[in-house]
Amino acid sequence: MSSFDFELKTADQIKQELDEASEAQSEDAYYERLLEEHKKILESQLTLEYKKKYNCSLSEAKCYAIADERYLKHINGLVEAEKKHSKSKSKYANLQSYLKYLITWITTQRDLGR
């Protein structure tokens, strides 16, 4: 008997877990990409806003824009989205590794029983 004890799952349970992890990873990638693309848009909008407000050069307006609290809030959201996406990718990879381990373990147990 193995000292490592775990609950065997049905193929349907494993597929459901992989599907859920895959869906979560896809959603997280979507939001990360969305925030990344909107970063450029927000920076441009804020730059234009400050250019008009202060009648300054484009480079000076960009400095104001990236120092704006709204931009900082967006960047913080982007970093959180990246973190969440990284975690969901890891969870999916862990499930795949578990499945490979499970297949190997079952095969070994079957071969030892012969």
C-alpha atoms as one frame of an Amber mdcrd trajectory, in Angstrom:
protein
   0.000   0.000   0.000   1.300   3.433  -0.888   1.954   6.009   1.825   0.535
   8.608  -0.539  -3.226   8.543  -0.240  -5.563  10.412  -2.549  -9.079  10.229
  -3.774  -9.485   8.681  -7.185 -11.680  10.728  -9.461 -13.790   9.697 -12.367
 -12.888  10.780 -15.876 -15.906  13.112 -15.828 -14.753  14.755 -12.583 -11.260
  15.289 -13.971 -12.631  16.670 -17.235 -14.906  19.041 -15.328 -11.996  20.313
 -13.225  -9.838  20.826 -16.315 -12.697  22.565 -18.136 -13.304  24.892 -15.184
  -9.594  25.689 -14.843  -9.317  26.267 -18.576 -12.320  28.602 -18.548 -10.909
  30.551 -15.592  -7.558  30.872 -17.348  -9.259  32.095 -20.511 -11.301  34.690
 -18.597  -8.244  35.908 -16.728  -6.250  36.208 -19.970  -9.135  38.177 -21.511
  -9.256  40.723 -18.672  -5.493  41.068 -18.585  -5.403  41.745 -22.337  -8.336
  44.150 -22.107  -6.647  46.188 -19.377  -3.356  46.146 -21.286  -5.004  47.545
 -24.404  -7.008  50.118 -22.456  -3.792  51.312 -20.806  -2.748  52.869 -24.124
  -6.163  54.415 -24.640  -6.306  55.872 -21.129  -2.801  57.289 -21.442  -3.737
  58.983 -24.715  -6.981  60.369 -23.302  -5.244  61.749 -20.218  -2.404  63.196
 -22.296  -4.894  65.019 -24.506  -6.805  66.226 -21.445  -3.658  67.688 -19.863
  -2.427  69.132 -23.167  -5.665  71.075 -23.497  -5.803  71.998 -19.802  -2.260
  73.375 -19.530  -1.561  74.237 -23.202   1.764  72.436 -22.845   3.970  70.225
 -24.977   2.937  66.652 -25.696   5.805  65.229 -23.630   4.875  67.427 -20.656
   1.219  66.431 -20.986   2.266  62.765 -21.047   4.161  63.270 -17.765   0.994
  64.662 -16.209  -1.013  61.782 -17.657   1.116  58.975 -16.261   1.231  60.697
 -12.879  -2.569  60.939 -12.802  -4.372  58.952 -10.099  -6.706  57.418 -12.717
  -3.725  56.038 -14.622  -2.192  54.642 -11.431  -5.488  52.966 -10.563  -5.590
  51.390 -14.023  -1.993  50.136 -13.728  -2.741  48.617 -10.315  -5.740  46.830
 -11.834  -3.571  45.559 -14.668  -0.982  44.179 -12.246  -3.735  42.420 -10.267
  -5.142  40.962 -13.510  -1.681  39.675 -14.454  -1.319  38.095 -11.018  -4.720
  36.419 -11.285  -3.939  35.164 -14.791  -0.615  33.757 -13.613  -2.344  31.893
 -10.786  -5.000  30.439 -13.081  -2.336  29.283 -15.564  -0.482  27.603 -12.719
  -3.641  25.913 -11.458  -4.376  24.533 -14.927  -0.784  23.304 -15.290  -0.985
  21.694 -11.838  -4.163  19.872 -12.814  -2.494  18.592 -15.969   0.497  17.415
 -13.941  -1.814  15.720 -11.458  -3.574  13.937 -14.298  -0.254  12.689 -15.719
   0.815  11.552 -12.271  -2.506   9.801 -11.739  -2.206   7.946 -15.045   1.339
   6.874 -14.180   0.320   5.791 -10.684  -2.644   3.753 -11.941  -0.512   2.125
 -14.637   2.181   1.257 -12.088  -0.363  -0.207  -9.670  -1.886  -2.259 -12.468
   1.539  -3.541 -13.560   2.534  -4.387  -9.975  -0.670  -6.414  -9.592   0.175
  -8.686 -12.495
